[in-house]
Amino acid sequence: MASAAFPNISKIKFEGATSRNPLAFKHYNAEELVEGKSMKEHLRFSVVYWHTFRGRGLDPFGAPTMIRPWDDGTESVKNAVRRVRVAFEFIEKLGAPYYAFHDRDVAPEGKNLTETNKNLDVVVKALKEEQKRTGIKLLWGTASLFGNPRYAHGASTSPNADVFAFACAQVKKALEVTNELGGEGYVFWGGREGYQTLLNTNVKRELDHLAAFLRMAVDYKKKIGFKGQFYIEPKPKEPTKHQYDSDAAACLNFLREYGLINDLKLNLETNHATLAGHTMEHELEIAAAAGALGSIDANTGDVMLGWDTDQFPTDIYLTTQCMLAILKAGGLTTGGVNFDAKVRRESYDPIDLFYAHIGGMDAFARGLKTAAAIRKDGRLAEFVKERYSSWDSGIGAKIEAGKSSFKELEAYMLKKGDSSPSPSGRQEFLENLINEFI
């Protein structure tokens, strides 16, 4: 049963770059082919449940601002089901093929785990009905292991074994629900898996517990026949001072150390990358180099602010860099471009949700087309290839093949006398090249 929360808004259409209609796509043409695939297939856009349908505009300095006529302000199951109808009306009119949620986004907690699970089952029934009605799919599910006070000291890294057990039970149910809804993946975000002070923390024990938790999840995934991809989402800080999943490299190191590297890929977020002191392009390249690039949370931060502002991406340089890395890695398959972004506290009308998502989708469409044009032009790739050409033959090829040694390389350099000069990096030339396409 469809809702009518947005009665004056029709399905968003592609009208082209000359359109002045704020409720139309200027660049995202779902069926347009880019490098042999449609934009819809390349980008796999997803709307998040938490910011889009649960965000209230609350911040530490002010009360909620969002105008949401369909929401009665209660944490009732009835209100949660009504919210499902609204969510799918929005996503259907927007034309996004996917959505994503935390278990606690969609259904309220009860007085105990049994009641909480029953509440979730009721809402999952409504989600399944709306998925069938609209054809919209679940990109990935996850469990909120950070909001409830029980998780104040962490979930799988809590010093309290009962909290660890509760987290496992919660994830078990979330995995079952994600599987029931045909989810294409499942994300582990350790919102409070870290520490505030080392004075009260046993780091080795907490890391061991986190690994045990993930191993049990992998085992249960196999037991229930869930075929979706598992992801870890890196974040360096906020809310804890130090989080164990601080960036792509830290996550990959953890997965390798505990023998989980073949079981999980990474879900990367732009604002998390910048909080870690990296660019999103860096995080994408690090994950791709390890064969672990899975999915992305599409947002951006504000360079004037030092926290996770989760703004919608509108910077074409950013989206072009993202799509260059993603296309080079072979594209997204089980993952997608998931708008983990929220409208500003001052953008409180329901229609602002459409403006925000349309802008983000257009920005990524432009990034996709620009990245494809750069790849087709070939000059960037040719420059990088030429820069590393000394490794393609002779002594370089021998080193890469593992057929050399210190002794042989010493003899090589004694005979040659000195290294050949390195070519210029030509950073400015390459930045100018990119500007030709934007």
N, C-alpha and C positions, 0 to 999 in steps of 0.2 A: 504494500500500500504506500504510494508516494505521498509526500507531504506537499505543502504549498507555502513554504517559508519565504520563498523568493518569487512571488507571483508575477512580478513585473520584469523579470529577467528571463530571456529566452536562452536557448543553447548558444554558447559562445562560438562564433564562426570566424574563419580566416578571411580577412578582407584585404590584406596586402599592405605594403609599407606606406602607401599614400592615404590610407584610411585615417580619419580623425575620430572614429568611434572608440571611446575608451573601453567599451565592452566588446571588443573584437581583437583577434590576433592580427598582428602586423607581420610576423615572421614565422610563427608556428603553424605550419600546414601539415597536419598529421600524416597525410598520405604522400607528401612530396618525397621523392627518392634522393638520398644523399649517400654516395658510395655504395649504391646498390640496395640500400635498405630504407624503409620509410622512416620519417622523423619519429613517428610513434614507436617504432621498434628500437631505434637508437636510444631515445631518451627515456622511455618507460616511466613517465611522470607519475608521481605518487603524492597524495594529499595526506598530511598527518592529522590524526584525530586529536592529539593533545593540544597543540597550539590553536588549531583552526576551530575546533568545536568545544574545547574546554578552557581555552584561554579567556581570562576575565579582565585583563588590563590592570591587574593588581601589581604594585611594586612596593618596595620598602618605605616609600614616601607618600603613598596615596592609595585610596580605596579603588575597587574595580570600576572600570569605565565602560566596558563593552555593552552595547545594546543588543540583546539577543531575545527577541520577543517570544521565541518558541520555548525558552528555558524558564521553568517556574522557580528556579533557585533551590530546589530540593535535591537531595541525594537519593531519590526514590528510583526503583526499577522502572516505574511507569515513565518518569522523566527521561531516564536513560534510553528507553525504547523509542520515545518520541524523538530524541536527539539523533538516533540512528537514521530515522526517515529523513530528517533535515540534512544530515551529512551526505546521504546518497543523492538527495535532490541537488545539492551543491556540486558534488563531484560529477554527476551525470551532466549537468548544465555546463560545467567547466570543460568536460571532455577529457579528463584525466583517466587513464585506464586502471590505476591502482590507488590503494590507500594503505595506511599502516597505523598500528595502535599499540599502546600498552594495555594490559588487562584492566588496570584501574581507571583508564580513560573511559572505557566503554561501559563498565558496570561498577556499582558502588560496593564497598566492603560491607559485610554484615557483622554481627556480633561475634562470630567465630569463623573458622575456615570453611566449615560445612555450609553455613549460610552464604558466605561470600561466593563459594563455587556455584551454589544454586542461582544466585543473582546473575552470575556470569553466563550460566547456561541459558537463562531466559533471554538475555541480550544477544547471545550468539545465534539463537534461533531467528531473531529479527535481522541480524547481519547476514545470515545465510539467505533469508528471503530477499533482501535487497540486492545481494550479489546476483542471485538468480534473475531478478527482475531487470537489472541494469547491465549485467555482464561485467561489472567492475570487479577486479580481483584484489586479493590481499597480497601486497608485496612482501611484507613480513610482519610478524607479531613479536611481542616482547613482554616481559613482566616488569612492573614498577617495583624495584627492590631498593627504593630510596626515600619514598614519601612518608611512609608510616613511621612513627617514632621508634618502633622496634628496630629499625635499620639505622638508628643514629650512629652506631659504631661500625656500620657496614653490614653486608648480607652474608656472602660466602666467606668474607674475611673478618666476620664478627668474632670477638673473643668469647661470645656466648654460643655454645653448641646448639641450644634450642633455636636460636635465631637462624643459624645455618640450616637446621632441619626445616624450619618454616619456609625459608627461601627455596629450598629444594622442592618442597611440596607445592609452592606457588608456581615455580617454573614447570613442574610436571603438568599441572593443569593448563598452563599457558601453551605448552607444547601440544597438548591434546587438542586444544581449541584451535590453534594455528593449523594443525593438521586437518581438523574437521572442516575448516574454512578454505582448504586448498592453498594455504599460504606458500609462497615460493621461497621463503627464507625465515630465519629467526635471528634476532639480534640480542647480544649480551652487552649491555652498557652498565659498567660498574659505577653507578652514580656516586656511591660512597665507599667503593673498594679502594681504600687508601688510608692515610693517617693524617692527623693534625699535629701530633708530636711523637717523636721517637722515644720519649721518656716512658710511655706506657705501651709500646708496640713491639711485638715479636714479628719482625718482617718475614723471616724465613718460614715461620709457622703459617702466617697469613697467606703467603704465596702458595705454599703446599696445599692449603685448604681451597684456595681458588682453583687450583689445578684439579683437585679431587672433585669439586663441584662440576667443572666442565666435563670431566671424564664421565661422570654419572649422566650428565645431559646427553653426551654423545651415545652412551649405551642405551638410554631410553629412546632416543631418536630412532635407533636401529630397531628396538623392540616394537615400537608402534608403527614402523614402516614409513616414517616421515622422510620424504625425499628432498625437502627444501635444504638450502644452503645455510649453514651456521656462520654468523659474523660476530666479530668483536669490534666495538666502536671506541677508538682512542679518544681520550680527553686528559689534559695535563693537570688541571686544578679546577676548583669550584664545583662542588662544595668543599672537598677536602684540600688541604695544603699541598699534598702530594698524592696523586693517584697512580696505581700500579699500571694502568693502561694509558700512560701519559702521551705517547705518540705512536706512529706506525712502527718505528724501529723497536720501541720497547715492547709492543705487543708481539711482534714477530719473534723477538728474542725469547719472550716468555713461552710462546707456542713451541718453539724449537726445543727449549730447555726441558719442557715437560712432555714432549712427544705428541703434541697436538697440532703440529703444523699442517698435517693433511686433513684435518677435520674442520678448521675454521679459516675463513677469509676475513678481510677487514671492511667495515663500513666507515667511510671517512667523511668528516664534516669540516667545512671551510673554517667556521668560527673556532672549532677546536684546534685546527692546524695553526691558526694565528696565535691562539693562546699559548701554544707550545713553542712559539717563536719560529714557526715554519710558514711557508706558503702552502696553499692547497695543492699546487702543482708538485711541490716537493713530496708531500705525503702520498700523492697518487703514484709518482715515479718509484718511491721506495716500496710501496705495496706491489706495484706491477713487476718490479725487478725480482720479487720473491714469488711471483705467480699467485699473489694473494689479494689482488684487487677485486673486491666483490660488489660494492654498492656505494652510493654517496648520499649524504644529507646535504641538500643544496640550500645554503644560506650565506650570509656574510656578517662580519662584525663592523663596528665603527672604529676607525683608526684613532679617534679622539677619546674613546672609552676603553677601559681595560677589562671588560667582562664579556660574557657570552650573550650578546644582544640579539642574536638569532634574527637578523633582518633578511628580507627577501633579496636575492641576488639580482642586481641590475647592471653591474659592471661588465661590459662586453670583453674587456681584456681578461677578466677572471674566467668567464664562461668559455672563452676561446682557449685559454690555457688548460682548463679542465678537459675540454673535448679533444684537444691535441693529445693529451696523455691517455685519455680513455680510448680514442681511436687507435693509437699506437699499440695499446695493450690488447686490441682485438674487440673492444666494445663491451658493454654490459650485457650480461645474459640473465642470471637469476636475480641480479640486483637492478636498481633503477636510480633515477634522479628524484629523490624524495625531499619534498619541501618542508624540512624541519625548520620552519621560519614562522614568525608571527607578525601580524600587523602591529604598528606602533600603538601605544596606549592612547594616543590622541586620534587614532583612526578607528573610531568605535562603531561606525554604522555597518550593518551587515554587508552592504554593497562593497565596502572596502576590502572584504575578503576576496571578491572577484578581481578588483583592480590589482591587488598584490600578486595573486597567482598568475593572472594574465601577463603581468610584467615579468615575472620570473620565468614563465614558459617561453615568452618571446626572447628573453635574454639568452636562454640556453639554446633556442633555435638558431639565433644569430651566431652564437658561439660555435655550434655544430657546423653551420654553413661556412663560417670563416675558417675553422680548422680544416675542413675538407678542401677548401680552396687553397690553403697553404700547402697541404699535402699534395694536391694535384700539381701545383706550381713546381714543387720539388727542390727549390733552391735551399730551403732550410735543411732538409734531410741530406742533401748532397754536401752541404757545408760540414755537417756533423760527421758524415761518412769520411770525407777527405781529412778532417782533423785527426781521425783515428787510423788513417791509412797505413801508418807504420806497423800496425798490428796485423795487417791483412796478408803479409808475406814476410819472408826472411826471418830475422831473429824474433820479431814480434809474434808471428804465427807460431813459431816453435815454443815460445814462452807460454802462449795461451793453450797450446796443446799439452802442456805439462811435460815437455821433452827437453827442458833445459835445467841448468843448475848454477849455483853461485860460481863454481870453478870455471864453467864454460863461459859465463857472462863476463867474468873477470878477464879471461883470455881475449874475448871479443873486443872489450873496451881497451885493453892494452894495445891491441893491434890497431884499433881505430884511432885511439888517442883522446877523443872527446865525443860527446854526443852530437848528433846533427841538430841544427837550430830548430826550435819549435815555432810553428806558424803563429801569427797573431790570432788572438781569440775573437777579435772583431765584434765585441758586444754591441757597440753603437750601430754598426752596420746591420746586425741582425735585428736590433730593436726597430730600426728604420724599415727593415723588410716587413716585419709584422705590421707596422703602421700602414703599409701599402694596402693591407686587406681590411683594416678596421676603419 
